[in-house]
């Protein structure tokens, strides 16, 4: 006996979907404009700030060598390093070996030449010369293959007392790069101490004027914003301000960086308690995180000012603190932070590497099960979680925590597709 046929009936008139679509055209366009999704490119795990007068042609290599020297002096083998940081069993040796290899191969992923707090106020002729010198050294580093993957400057802010100076330094630096051959792909510019969206709009105007004068494509000059003032998080009208800053950037804002000490001081936190894990820091970063979600703007945590210097006991204490703070940030999806001293690099990479390696086996298995539409792993993942799993593996690969052969399935091309990343050219 054959199955009985059921007639499907509907109520809506045929042209209703088209009328609904027409009513939502503006919303569709706004969603696409404001929330384009993740940029699908590598994000550095940290940013190193070096005062402009201290920046030199060998700064990246020098930081790596000093970090290796700190390891040699205070944790000469994997066993001691693992014991200091409390690395899980089986992780001390591979993490330690990878940290040393990273410090030899690519010790700094993102370097910012600082013309702001770390540089201070200098005579105009001195800062002019320093800006021109920075441009020359950055251009040479990219040409010679000795540059960090990302490099640039932190200019002075848009507040009236230092505005003209910051603009001139930016002009000299960008002009110097153009005269030396053009803007490098890894160029990053940092606008600090933003309080109002109009200051971001002013930075956009500077970028537009430079592009027009130099015949660059519109949007070529982009920048990141440092969140260091309370006004950048909560406006005078009681509304969250961060989203307005992103909007004022007109698609040019690449990331938001939390400024631990300026922001903490603005909230009245005493120096002894100014830290990335203070409640005021958590509140600010939570607001930043929600405001940036889906916009393609990334988030970076701040730094600790406790330096790993002095006796081995003091170095170990500072290492444990830094390692804990970096791990805490990673768990909260702040995948980048600041490092203030070369001896911070071992614990930066140890924290990052252990974090990604601990999640390697599970992330790969869950993603393979998702692709195969299998429930064998005991977890039923949705597309958004698959995207996060893929991003976890890609971040680990980008920084050197994971080697491609360690993940057999799914293929890396499939992982990149699921994570929304464009496949790298071979």
N, C-alpha and C positions, 0 to 999 in steps of 0.2 A: 504494500500500500504506500503510495507516494506521499511525501510531506505536503501538508496543507500550505497553500500560498497565502501570505498575509499582505494586505494592501496597506502601504504606508501613506498616511495622510498628514497634512500640515495645516497650520492656521495662518501664519504670516503671509502677507501678499508678496509676490515675487520681487518687487523693487525695493523692499524694506532693507535688505543688506546693503544695497548701493546707497540708500539714504543715510544709513548709519555710518557707512564709510565716509561719506561726504561731510558728515557732522564732526568726524574725528580726524580729518586731514591735518588740522593745526596741531592736534595732540600728537599724531604720528610723527610729524616733522619735528616737534619739540623733543620728543623722546629720542629720535635719531640724532639730533644736534647736541642735546645735553648729556646723553648717556650712550656714547658710542661703544663702551666696553673697554676692556683691558687693551693696552697698546700692542701687546703681542711681541714685545722685544725684551731683551735682557735688562734686569734691574740689578744694579750693583748692591752688594750686601752691606756696604758702608760708604761713608764719605770721610776723607782725611782732610783736615784744614791746616794749611801751612801759611804763616804770615808772609806777605809779599816780599819783605826784605830777607826772609830766610829761605825762600824758594830758590832752588838751584837746578842745574841740568841733571844732577844725580840724585835728586830728592827721592824719587820712587825707589831706586836701587838702595839708597842709604837707609830708608825706612825698613826695607827688607833685611838688610844686613844687620841693622841694630836689633830687629826683632829676633833674628836667628841667634845673635850674641846673647840676648836675654834668655832664650831657651837653653843655650849651652851653659850659661852660668847658673841658672836657677831650676832647670828641669832637663837634665842632659839626656834622659831616655824616656821611652813611652811609659814605663812603669811609674816613674816619679810624677810625670805630667798627669797621667790618669788618676793617680792617688790624690794629687792636689785638687783636681777639679771634680773628683767623684764620678769619672766616666764609667758607664756600665761595663760589665765584664765582656770582653771580646771587642770592645771599641777602642781601647787605649792605643793599641799598636796601629791599626789602620788610620785612626784620626791623627795621631802624632806624625805618622809618615806623610800623610796628605798635607798637614799643616806646614811641615818643613818644605815639602815640594812646592807648595803654593808660595811660600815666602821667597823661594829661589826663583820661581817662574813669573809670578804676577802678585807681588806683595800688596799693591794698592789697586783697588778696582775703580775708585772715584776720588779725584784729588781737586780740592778747591784752593786756589791761591787767594788769600784773604786780604782784602783792603779795608775791612771794617774793624770790629773789636780787636781782632788779633794783630792788627797793624796800627790802629790809632790815627791820630792827627799828625800829619807831617807837613813841611813846607810844600807848596804846590809843585815846585820844580822837582822835588824829591819823589813825590807820588807820580808825577808825569813820567819820570825816568823809570820808576819801578813798573808802571803799567806797560810801557813800551818793551821793557826787558822781559816781562812775563809773556807778552805776545810772542816775542822772538823765541824764547825758550820752549814754549808750548808748540809752536810751529816746527821747531827743530826736532822736538821729541817725537812728534807724529811722523815726520819725514824719516827719522832714523829708526823708528820702531821701538823706541824706549818709553813711549808715553803710557800712562794708565789708560784703560779702555775709555774712561770718561775724565775730562779735565776742563777747568774753567776758572772763573773768578767769582768771589763774593764782593760786590761793590758796596759802597755806603748807601744808606737807605734814602727814601724820598722825603724825609723830614727836612724842613726849611734850612736848618743850620748847615747841613752837609749835602743837600740835594745837588747843587751845582758841581761839587767835587765828585760825587758819585757818577753823575752823567758824563763828566769829562774823562774819568778813568775808564768807564765803559767804552766811550768813543775811541780813546787811544788804543785800548786792548783789541777791540773788534777791527779797527782800521789796520792795526799792526798785523793781525792774522790775515786780513785780505791782501795786504801788500806782500805778505810772505807766501801767498799761494791760495788763500781761501779759508773759509771756516771749516774746521775739521768735523767729521761726523760725530765725534764724541764730545763736542762742545757743550758745556753746561754753564748757565749763568744763574746766580743766586741773588734774589732781591730780599734783603733782611728787614726786620722790624716794620712790617706792614700793619697799618691800623685801619685804613679805609680803602674801599674798592677803587676810589679815584686814583690812589697811588699805583695800583696795578694797571689801571687804564693809562696812566702816564708812561709806565714801562712799555706797554703795548705801542704807544705812540712813538717812543724812541726806536723800538724795533722796526716799526713800519717806515719811519724816516730813513733808517739805515739801509733797509732793504731797497727802497726806491733809489737812494743815492748810489748804491753799489750794484744795482741791477740784479738783485737776488730775488728768488721766488718768494711770493707772499707767504708768510708763515715760517720762513726758514729760521728766524731768530726766535727761540723759545726760552723759557726760564722757569725756575722753581721759586716758590715763596716760602720764606721762613715765618712760622707762626711763633712769635715771641712776645706778643702783647695781648692783654686780655680783650682789647677791642677787636682783635682778629677772630676771636671765638664767640664773644657775646657783645652785640652792639648796644648803644645807649638806649635804644628802643626795646631792649630785652629780647631781640631776635638773634638767632645764630647767624654769624657773619661770614663764616668760611665759604659757604656756597656762593655768596655775593662776590667774594674775591675770585673764585674760579670763574664765575660768569664774566667778571670784568676782564679776565685774561683773554677772552675771545678765542679760546682754543689753543693758546700759546703756553699755558701753565702745564708743566710736566710733572711737578710733584710738590707736596707740602712737607716741610721739614719742621719738626717740633724743636724749639729752642729751650732747652731745659732751664738754664739759669736765668735768662731774662724773664721768661714767663713765670718761673717760681718766685723771683724777686717781686715782680709786679703784683703777685697775689699775696705778698707779705710773708712768704715762707722763709724762715731763718736759714742762713747758709749751711748749717749742719744737716739740714733735712732736705736740701735741694737735690732731687734725684729723679731719674726717669720713672721710678715706681711710687712717687708721692701721689696721693689722691688728686691733687690739682692737675698733675700731669696726666693721670688716667682720664680725667674728665675732658681735658682739652683734646687729647688724642682720640677719644671716643667720638667727639663731635667732628673732628677732622675726618675720621674714618667713614662716618656715615655720609658726610657731605661729599666726599670724594668717590664713594662707591659707584661704580658703573660709568664714571665720567672719563676714565682713562688717566686720571691724575693719581699718581702714586703717593704713598705715605712713608715718611722716614721718622724714626724715633730720634731722640737726642743722644746725649752722652753722659758719662760719669767723669767727674774731675778728679777722681781718686786714681793717682798714677802708680803704675807698677815700678817703683824705683826704691833704691835703698837696700836694706838687708834682704836676704832670701825670704825671711819670715814675712817682711812687709810686702814683698813682691807677690808671694803666694796669697796673702790676704787680699791684695788688690785684684789679683787674677780671679780668685773665687767670686768676688763681688761682680766684676765685669762679666764673667761667664754666666753668672746667675741672671744678671740684667738682660744680657743678649738673649738667653734662652726664654726669659719671660716675654720679651718683645716678640720673638718669633711665634710663640704660642698665641699671642694676641694679634697675629697677622701684620705686625710691623716688620717688614722683611729687610729693612735698611736702618742704619744708625750711624752715629758719628764716632770716630776714634780720635783721641787727643794726643796719643803718644805711640811711638813705634812698638813698645812692649805691650800695647793693647792688641796688636795684631794676632799674636798666638792664640789668645782666648777668644777673639772675634771669630777666627776660623775654626777653632775647636768647637765652639758652641754651634756655629752654623753647620759644620760637617756632621757632628753627632746628631743634630736635629734631623737633618735630611736622611742620614743613614739609618737612624732608628725607624723612620717611616718608609724606608725603601721597599722592603719585602711586601708589606701590607698594601702599600699604594699600588705597586705593580700588579699584585694578585687581584685586587679589587677592580683595577682598570681592565685587566685581561678578562675577568668575569663579566664586566659590563659590556665589553665589545662582543663577547661570545653569547651574551644574553643568558648567562648561567647564574645559578644561585648557590653554587658549591661552596663559596667562601662564607656563606651565612649572612651576607649583607646585601640588601637590595638598594643599589645606588641610582640616583636620578641624574639627569644630564648636568645639572649645576654642580653636583658632587663630583661627577666624572671630570668636569672642567677643573675643579679644585685639585683632584688627584693628579691630573696631568700637569697642572702648574707646579705642584710640589716636586714632581720628578724633574721638570725642566729647570726649576730654580736650583735644584741640587746639581744637575749637570752643568749649568752655567758657571757656578762658582768653583767646581772641582770636587764637590763632595761625592758625586756619582760618576762612574765611567759608563759610557754607552753600552759596552758588552755586558754589564751587570744586569741589564734589563733585556730579557730575550723576547718577551711578549707583554703587551703589544709592541709593534714596531714603533720606532721613534717618530716616524712620519705620522702614524696614527695618533700617538700621544700629543704631538704638536697640533694636529687637527682638532682633537677633542678639547685641548686647552685654548684654542682660538689663536694659535700662533702660526704665522706664515713660515713654511718650511725654508730653512736656510739653503742657500745655493751651495751646491757641492763643489 
